[in-house]
Amino acid sequence: MYGEPQEENNLFFTCSLIEYIARKTKNTKKLIVEKLGKENIKKIYELAEVYHSENIDKVADEYIEKANIQNGEYDHISKCEYRVPTYWELGKIYKRLIIMVDSSKENYIKTLIEVLTSWIIEKIDNYNSSMYYENPEYIYECYVEGKVL
């Protein structure tokens, strides 16, 4: 992505990969973040530029095995009555929210963990509601308030 700082692009890829792993294993983002742990998430972030050039399925499989992530039963995709957003689109939403919560690059991993294990992710995962389609400022205000406004 041209014009975007490398750290933001790394954050975008990390969020997208977590979304991809969650979908592939039918688990919540919260469970994926907990299973991966801070060190694996930090490694994904630091190597994002390299991983972005590889097949995402291969990278996902590597971390699924490394973190011993089992298949779950969280299936929010099949319930969707409309177009399912891509894991890249969701990665962008999560990246924006993380940066709005704390724009300090040094805190990206800590903030990613806080955001992707929070209540708002379940709301964003409901593609039949309007939360996914809302503007970033609204999503951020909901997150800060701890409820849908």
C-alpha positions in Angstrom: 0.0 0.0 0.0 1.7 3.1 -1.2 1.8 6.2 1.0 1.0 4.2 4.2 3.7 3.9 6.9 5.2 0.4 7.0 4.1 0.0 10.6 0.4 0.6 9.6 0.7 -1.8 6.7 2.2 -4.4 9.1 -0.7 -3.8 11.5 -3.2 -4.2 8.6 -1.6 -7.5 7.6 -1.5 -8.8 11.2 -5.2 -8.0 11.7 -6.1 -9.6 8.3 -4.2 -12.8 9.1 -6.0 -13.1 12.5 -9.3 -12.7 10.7 -8.2 -15.3 8.1 -7.2 -17.8 10.8 -10.5 -17.2 12.7 -12.5 -17.9 9.6 -10.4 -20.9 8.5 -10.7 -22.5 12.0 -14.2 -21.3 12.8 -13.1 -19.5 16.0 -13.6 -16.1 17.4 -10.9 -13.5 17.0 -10.7 -13.4 20.8 -9.8 -17.1 20.9 -7.3 -16.7 18.0 -5.6 -13.8 19.8 -5.4 -15.7 23.0 -4.1 -18.9 21.4 -1.5 -17.0 19.3 -0.3 -15.0 22.3 1.6 -11.7 22.3 4.9 -13.2 21.1 3.4 -14.8 18.0 1.4 -11.7 17.2 4.5 -9.6 17.6 6.4 -12.0 15.2 3.6 -11.8 12.6 3.7 -8.0 12.9 7.5 -7.8 12.5 7.6 -10.2 9.5 4.4 -8.9 7.9 6.2 -7.4 4.9 7.7 -10.8 4.2 4.5 -12.8 5.0 2.5 -10.4 2.8 4.4 -11.8 -0.2 3.6 -15.4 0.7 0.5 -17.4 0.3 -1.8 -16.4 3.2 -3.1 -19.9 3.6 0.5 -21.2 4.1 1.2 -18.5 6.7 -2.1 -19.2 8.4 -1.4 -23.0 8.5 2.0 -22.3 10.1 0.5 -20.3 12.9 -2.5 -22.6 13.4 0.0 -25.5 13.9 2.4 -23.5 16.0 -0.3 -22.3 18.3 -2.2 -25.6 18.3 -5.5 -23.9 17.2 -8.3 -26.5 16.8 -11.3 -26.1 14.6 -14.2 -24.5 16.4 -17.9 -24.0 15.7 -18.1 -20.2 15.4 -19.7 -19.7 12.0 -20.9 -16.2 11.5 -20.3 -16.4 7.7 -23.1 -18.8 6.8 -25.6 -16.6 8.7 -24.8 -13.6 6.5 -27.7 -12.6 4.3 -25.6 -10.1 2.4 -22.1 -9.9 0.9 -19.5 -11.2 3.3 -16.6 -8.7 3.7 -13.2 -10.1 2.9 -10.6 -10.7 5.6 -8.6 -7.8 4.0 -11.6 -5.4 4.4 -11.9 -6.4 8.1 -8.2 -6.1 8.6 -8.5 -2.5 7.5 -11.4 -1.8 9.9 -9.5 -3.3 12.8 -6.3 -1.5 11.9 -8.2 1.9 11.8 -9.8 1.2 15.1 -6.5 0.1 16.8 -4.8 3.3 15.6 -7.7 5.5 16.8 -7.6 3.8 20.2 -3.8 4.4 20.5 -1.8 5.8 17.6 1.6 5.1 19.3 3.4 2.5 17.1 5.1 1.1 20.2 1.6 0.1 21.5 0.2 -1.5 18.4 0.5 -5.1 19.6 -0.9 -4.3 23.1 -3.8 -2.3 21.5 -4.5 -5.0 18.9 -4.9 -7.6 21.7 -7.2 -5.3 23.6 -9.4 -4.4 20.6 -9.6 -7.9 19.0 -10.6 -9.4 22.4 -13.2 -6.8 23.1 -17.0 -6.8 22.9 -17.1 -4.7 19.7 -15.6 -7.5 17.5 -18.7 -9.6 17.9 -20.8 -6.7 16.8 -18.6 -6.1 13.7 -18.8 -9.9 13.0 -22.6 -9.6 12.6 -22.7 -8.8 8.9 -26.5 -8.6 8.9 -26.2 -5.5 11.2 -24.9 -2.1 10.1 -21.8 -2.1 12.4 -19.4 -3.4 9.8 -20.5 -0.7 7.4 -20.4 2.2 9.8 -17.8 4.9 9.6 -14.6 4.5 11.6 -15.4 7.4 14.0 -18.7 5.8 14.9 -17.1 2.4 15.6 -14.4 4.1 17.7 -17.0 6.0 19.7 -19.0 2.8 20.4 -15.8 1.1 21.5 -14.9 3.9 23.8 -18.4 4.0 25.3 -18.5 0.3 25.7 -21.8 0.0 23.8 -23.5 0.5 20.5 -24.7 4.2 20.4 
